[in-house]
């Protein structure tokens, strides 16, 4: 597949559906300086599709690279992770309809 090249956007939007109430979700992007920027959210309605917006136009939790908390385009990577909830040994979180908001 061809490498991703995102030149500018105000947000990354995606649909998510999870089975566990308040399931935590972590999203990271790596920008052109090698800076990692992170945003966290939760599943609010188990079993239903929800629309999430990961803001790219404001200061975010960050480390490495420019280390200033602001996205420097183009993006190099997008990482989606699902932290394991206490007491839960298995489950499913589905993602779909991923896109960028200009």
C-alpha positions in Angstrom: 0.0 0.0 0.0 1.1 3.6 -0.6 2.3 5.6 2.4 -0.2 8.0 4.0 0.4 11.7 3.4 -1.9 14.1 5.4 -1.0 17.7 4.6 -3.6 19.5 6.9 -6.8 18.8 8.8 -8.6 20.1 11.9 -9.6 16.6 13.1 -9.5 12.9 12.5 -13.0 11.5 12.6 -14.0 7.8 12.9 -16.8 5.6 13.9 -16.3 3.2 16.8 -18.4 0.4 18.4 -17.4 -1.4 21.5 -19.1 -4.0 23.7 -17.8 -2.8 27.1 -19.3 0.3 28.8 -16.8 3.1 29.2 -14.1 1.2 27.3 -11.1 3.5 27.1 -9.7 4.3 23.7 -6.3 5.9 22.9 -5.4 7.6 19.6 -2.0 8.8 18.6 -0.5 10.5 15.6 3.2 11.0 14.7 3.8 14.3 13.0 6.6 15.4 10.5 8.9 16.3 13.4 8.6 12.8 15.0 6.4 14.2 17.8 3.8 11.8 19.2 0.5 13.5 20.1 -2.2 11.6 22.0 -6.0 12.0 22.6 -8.1 9.7 24.8 -11.8 8.9 24.6 -14.3 6.3 25.8 -17.1 4.2 24.4 -20.3 5.8 25.8 -23.0 3.5 24.3 -22.0 -0.1 24.2 -23.1 -2.0 21.1 -23.9 1.2 19.1 -21.8 3.0 16.5 -20.5 6.3 17.8 -18.7 9.1 15.9 -15.5 10.4 17.5 -13.4 13.4 16.5 -9.7 13.5 17.4 -8.8 17.2 17.3 -5.7 18.1 15.3 -5.9 21.9 15.6 -5.3 22.4 19.3 -2.6 21.5 21.9 -2.5 17.9 22.8 -0.7 15.5 25.2 2.7 15.0 23.5 6.3 13.9 23.6 9.4 13.7 21.3 10.0 15.7 18.1 9.0 19.4 18.3 7.6 18.6 21.7 5.2 21.6 21.6 1.8 19.8 21.6 0.8 21.0 18.1 0.5 18.9 15.0 3.1 19.6 12.3 1.9 18.3 9.0 2.3 16.0 7.2 1.4 13.2 9.5 3.6 10.1 9.4 1.4 7.7 11.3 -1.9 7.2 13.0 -2.1 4.7 15.9 -5.3 3.3 17.5 -5.1 1.3 20.8 -7.6 -0.2 23.2 -6.3 -0.4 26.8 -7.5 -3.6 28.5 -10.1 -2.9 31.2 -9.6 -4.4 34.6 -11.4 -7.7 34.9 -12.1 -8.1 31.2 -10.1 -10.8 29.4 -11.6 -10.5 25.9 -13.8 -8.2 23.8 -14.2 -6.4 20.5 -13.9 -2.8 19.5 -14.7 -2.1 15.9 -13.5 1.0 13.9 -14.9 2.3 10.6 -15.5 5.3 8.4 -12.2 6.9 9.2 -11.7 10.3 7.6 -10.2 13.8 8.0 -12.1 17.1 8.6 -10.5 20.0 6.7 
